[in-house]
Amino acid sequence: MRSRIVEIIRWQSPLPQQEATKCSAHGRQGCSRDLVADVYLADAGSARIHWTVCQHWLDHEPDVAHYDAGHA
């Protein structure tokens, strides 16, 4: 099931990851980068999925550039 980005809310200040709030994209793989944004995704099974993400994910996820191009 392919998801798509429906909203990105970039924070004014990065926040360190904590036990309760991990990078949704990398948290299970040991990401320790600061969190910088809320990302909302949708797929066929759910209308709104919330992720918190690091800058690395924003910089390297191709769908972010596509989203930004359509929302500039």
N, C-alpha and C positions, 0 to 999 in steps of 0.2 A: 504494500500500500504506500503510495508516494504522497508525501505531505508537501504543502506549499506555505510560504510565509505570507501571513495576512497583515502583520503589524510588527514593527520594530520600535521600541522605545529606548533610546540611548540615554544613559544616565549622565548627569553633569560630573559626577566624581566616581571613580572606580571603588569597589568594595571588595575586601578580601573574602575568600570563600570561608565558610564556617561549616560545622558539622551538619547543620540543618539546611544549608544552602550551598549547593555545589554547582559547578558548571554542568548544565544538562547535557551538553554535547560531549564532554570529556571526563566528567566526574568519576565515572566507574573505572576510568583508565589512569587515574592519578593526576589529573590536571590541578595545578596549584596557582594558576594565574588569577589575577583579580577579575571580578565580574564587572561588566560594563553595560549590559543591556538586558531588557526583557524582550523576548521574541515570542510571538504568538503564531502558531502553525494551525493548519486545518488539513484534514484528510477525509477519506470516505467514511471513516468510522467515528470521527469527532470533529465538531465545528470549531473548537478552540482548545489548543494544547499550549500550555505555558512553559517556556524554557527560560532559564537565566544563562547567559553565555559570556565567555571571555572575549577579549579583543582578537585573539588569534582565530577564533571561530568566525567572527565577523569578517576578518581580513581574508580568510581562505575558503569560505563557503560560497560556491558560485551563485547560489540562489540569492544571496544578499545583494550582489551587484545587480542582478535582474530586478529585485524588489526596489532597490534604490533608484534605478533608471526609470521605473514607472511611477515613483513617488517624489520626484525632485521638484 
